[in-house]
């Protein structure tokens, strides 16, 4: 019997923006935080969120069909995953990255064709601005960006805190570590560990507030600086999480060399990104993330494990390995 082909996979991808935008809008409206306080009828939710009756029921029921809400007898509640990860009041909230996707990435991706034809960023750079100037312009924007990065990193960070052999080390430094979710996760799980982050000075109050919320002020410290112009503080393990992908080849090599110089003999650099499989055929997310770097940066790109390991060898690391994390991410570990 001849194998029947179907257009459905094509249509699901081509129209996937509809489901994406429904979820992003629900996060923007803070729907999930509302329902975390208790189940609500559709009418109550529409009134609380300021929704017009014409679209409210379809919007809420689409979120049911997508698995983000549950409905029984006209009453809506969060699904278990939405309640855990999309309630703004919970420490497990990952919606920060979705907020940024809604306000920035979603419209920028509309210019992918132009990016592919010009090789130029399609974000704030396109109109003479700078992405970080916009993000760092005020404290609210800065905190939103930093918590967005935390949301994007959290799943990977928890796996790293669990799997990496922290018993062999005593200190960790997360370079460009935002609010410090990785050192916090490591310190919580491994009481012998101390360390901190190396970040731009304006990040300090956000880091200190986050760390204090876990009672870890005595073990985790903030180190102010610029990783391109300043030497990195020493630590047994230096982490470059979602850092290398934002820069060109020269900068990638420079940062790995800086990490090598800051480590003791036997120390480790831990790099995690959406690392592409060496055949460039399987990690769809990594390849799309590299296109996002085309849209968002002047020279950044995702890379294969073979690329990363070669750069580590060039920097002087005596051995390296790759380990899968979650959701298309992997970590490269280099040993000095």
C-alpha angles and dihedrals in degrees: 000000000000115000109249117224122207136203091220097098089050093050093045091056096038093052095034090110089076094064091040093054093046090057094042091051092049089054091047090053090047089232094154094053089052092053093044085071090059143303116300136192119246091251093052091049093048091052094045093049096040095242124163112241092236096070104019100090094044091049094050094043091048087058088051091052090048091053099247096107135032124213131199125169092347092307120118129209135170120268112243093258094047091048091052101042108023103047104104092210095061125088087228092063112136097173094103091084090047090052089054091045090054097047099037119007099044095060094037092056087061086076097053092119091056091047091053092049097045106027087225129129117260099205130081089319089069091070098039096270132116124240094222093045087059094045095044096041093101137010094249092055091046093050091047091053094046093049088046089057089048091054091050092048102040100089092047092045093055091052091049092049088053103041108032113092096248091161087077093059140048108197135043132190120194108205111213085002097159111205093354104256093152098051089042092053091046094047092048093052098036113042093191092062126096133167138105144209137297108219145142112289095250090064093064099091092047091049093047092049092050095046092046090055087066095042092243101125092117094056106035124059137186120237114194122213150093114272093216098050103028133060115250119248114250123261139153091245124029117194126206102185117179089339107105094054092064095063142060126258096271092052092045090055092045093053093049090050090050090052091049092052092050096051127087120233106286091024122133137227113208116199123183128182138131087288113196120232112255093248090051092224109099114040099076092171092053092052092047090046088055089054087051088057088053089055096041106036142039097233111359125126141162116248143201127261089248090056093049095047091050091053090050091053090050090052091055104260110150096213141006140186139183127227128184119241121177140300097017095315127122136178128229116208121199123189121208 
